[in-house]
Amino acid sequence: MYSTGHYGSDSTATVNDNDARIFSVADYGVNPQPKPEEDSRRSGRRRNPNSMLSWSEVLIWCGIPILIVLVVRTFLFGFYVIPSGSMLDTIHEGDRVVTTQLIPGIAKLQRGDVIVFKDPAHWLNNETKTSLGQSEYLIKRLIGLPGDTVACDGPGSPITINGVAVDESSYIRPGSDPSIISFKVKVSAGHVFVLGDNRGNSSDSRYHQDDGESGLVPTKDVVGVGLAIYWPIKNISTMSAHHEVFASVPDEQTHTE
């Protein structure tokens, strides 16, 4: 105990109070009671529950979600409306489809992919003018990759790729021939060969062999690969690429004419 004689009664009371408070919080090593000026500063920063959001907060809460949607829409996914029947029965007229955006060097095209591409050489003159709801895009199935030789002998004959016949019954429209015309096309570098699933009603690579690109689509014009149909509700489904159909097709490097 401190001596009241040395400090005086007032001083003794003050020291003893401070000691008691410090001992009670020794495990924390701090004084738990903030200084009066700290209390006033903290209370000054406390939000009034009835106050409105500031402009900066509005921009943060509204702007960030909008920015995320724009990034997703611009760089990751594409959304299209199908106005024609060239891809029946895989995709119906009026269906809305979502695609992954094709990122060169990351996404790799494969035979069987349903692709969206820019009109390579005025193909839309023979298709619905508002194809995909945007006048410069078409949607077809990728059949031949660069280096492939795609051919057919006409009605009743299958499509062949690098000399191997493929069974397309899992996706072409029932009752349709793989092709009602005969053709043989060597797919050049940087291009792909495409066909519609509704072979009897599709203006595709078969019918544009005199367009300057031999009916082929430049890969640089491919903007997306089909993922799913998201509307109408009754047609919601994933969009199968049926890669297994092409499993036995040899690579162009191993194929000889």
QUIWOLIN-V523224 format. One record per backbone hydrogen bond with DSSP energy under -1.0 kcal/mol. CO is the residue of the C=O (numbers start at 1). NH is the residue of the N-H. E is the energy in kcal/mol with one decimal. If there is no record, write none. Layout:
co=[CO,CO]
nh=[NH,NH]
e=[E,E]
This chain:
co=[3,4,8,9,10,11,12,13,14,15,16,17,18,19,20,23,25,25,35,36,37,38,39,40,48,54,55,56,57,58,59,60,62,63,64,65,66,67,68,69,70,71,72,72,76,78,80,82,85,86,87,87,92,95,96,96,97,98,98,99,100,103,103,110,113,114,115,116,116,117,122,123,128,130,131,132,134,136,138,140,141,142,144,145,148,149,150,151,152,154,159,160,161,164,168,168,173,183,185,187,188,190,192,193,193,194,195,197,197,198,202,204,208,208,213,217,218,219,221,223,224,225,227,228,229,231,232,233,237,242,243,244,246,251]
nh=[7,8,12,13,14,15,16,17,18,19,20,21,22,23,24,26,28,29,39,40,41,42,43,44,51,58,59,60,61,62,63,64,66,67,68,69,70,71,72,73,74,75,76,77,101,99,97,94,88,198,90,91,95,82,230,231,80,227,228,78,225,106,107,113,142,226,140,223,224,138,125,126,131,133,134,81,137,119,117,115,195,112,193,148,187,162,185,160,183,157,166,151,164,161,171,172,176,152,150,147,191,219,217,143,144,205,141,173,199,201,204,207,211,215,216,192,221,222,118,102,116,100,239,98,237,96,235,236,229,245,246,247,249,254]
e=[-1.9,-1.6,-2.3,-1.8,-1.8,-2.4,-2.4,-1.9,-2.0,-2.5,-2.2,-1.9,-2.4,-2.6,-1.6,-1.3,-1.3,-1.6,-2.0,-1.8,-1.7,-2.6,-2.4,-1.3,-2.3,-2.2,-2.4,-1.8,-2.7,-2.3,-2.3,-1.3,-1.5,-2.6,-2.4,-2.3,-2.3,-2.3,-2.6,-2.8,-2.4,-2.8,-1.7,-2.6,-2.6,-2.6,-2.5,-4.7,-1.4,-2.2,-1.3,-1.9,-2.1,-3.0,-2.3,-1.0,-2.5,-2.7,-1.5,-2.3,-1.9,-2.5,-2.2,-1.9,-3.3,-3.8,-1.9,-2.5,-1.4,-2.5,-1.4,-2.4,-1.5,-2.8,-1.5,-1.0,-1.8,-3.0,-2.2,-2.6,-2.3,-3.6,-2.3,-2.4,-3.4,-2.6,-3.2,-2.9,-2.0,-2.2,-2.3,-2.3,-1.7,-2.6,-2.0,-2.5,-2.3,-2.3,-2.7,-2.8,-1.3,-2.4,-2.9,-3.1,-1.8,-1.8,-2.9,-2.4,-1.3,-2.5,-1.3,-1.4,-1.7,-1.1,-1.6,-1.8,-2.0,-1.3,-2.4,-1.4,-2.4,-2.5,-3.0,-2.5,-1.6,-3.0,-1.7,-1.4,-3.1,-1.6,-1.4,-1.5,-1.4,-1.2]
